[in-house]
């Protein structure tokens, strides 16, 4: 419940900031064009806080935080005194009215670029888009893409990390083809273009990853058999498992991978399993009885443990960080990419 409240509060704050910036764009340009602004409201409904500025504009924070508005003097809405008619929105030249209307979304675009600029100056840890596996007979496999390659561009757009790759891929929904530029490994410099046939590429972006549907699985460090986390009061905690334990066997059968352990646990709800673990260099035996959970109408075992991951190769890791001036074109470019992707998705 507390997580929900925090998430709801964060959503309201974030939405409030975006609305305030959007409406301030309308407000600022309207004032510069000589239009009288009667009310600047963040939110709808009953006013929670209200105050008046020196310009007699009413500033309001309202009860329903799902939008906002700027109310300008307008003869089409109400009668305007003769002395103020020159300040009415409807009496302004077309170019000024157009500027006032466009100022809201433009303010949001500027804010997006500013946010990207801050992020790029602070620096963001990232990993290079190195391919882990390629599914046989997939779209990527048919194009000749192989495991171990690093994707450097998607249709000419540079892709320094997997987030950039995903953004670029989503923008190609509905297209007939796409070009991926890749090199054989992060250590190499030679790059080659690969053309992907997208005529049969169909997927739900809300439920499926564009990478997976193309047959691409990102590289991930190996999952070890060591326990990284034990959920409190879970079956694993009751069995006595601790962080750092290495699970080497189940019912005297040696484990080859963490996935093999997960498979055994899932098919053993409410059944006792004998675990052989190594703790501080000593071998011990524990009894684990996985809890039963209903997953899509089927009872599945759940233990409440998470594995440790092997370390990322240093050559795969980097920090995206720029100086104040260098971050400006990068931020503008990133904002442009997101806008372009959004427009392409709507068009397609």
PyMOL commands that set and color helices and strands:
alter all, ss='L'
color gray80, all
select helices_A, chain A and resi 2-32+82-87+89-91+94-122+139-143+162-170+210-214+235-239+258-266+314-316+326-347
alter helices_A, ss='H'
color red, helices_A
select strands_A, chain A and resi 37-52+58-72+124-127+131-134+150-154+157-158+177-183+192-197+216-218+223-230+246-250+253-254+272-279+282-289+291-295+298-302+305-309+317-320
alter strands_A, ss='S'
color yellow, strands_A
deselect
rebuild
show_as cartoon
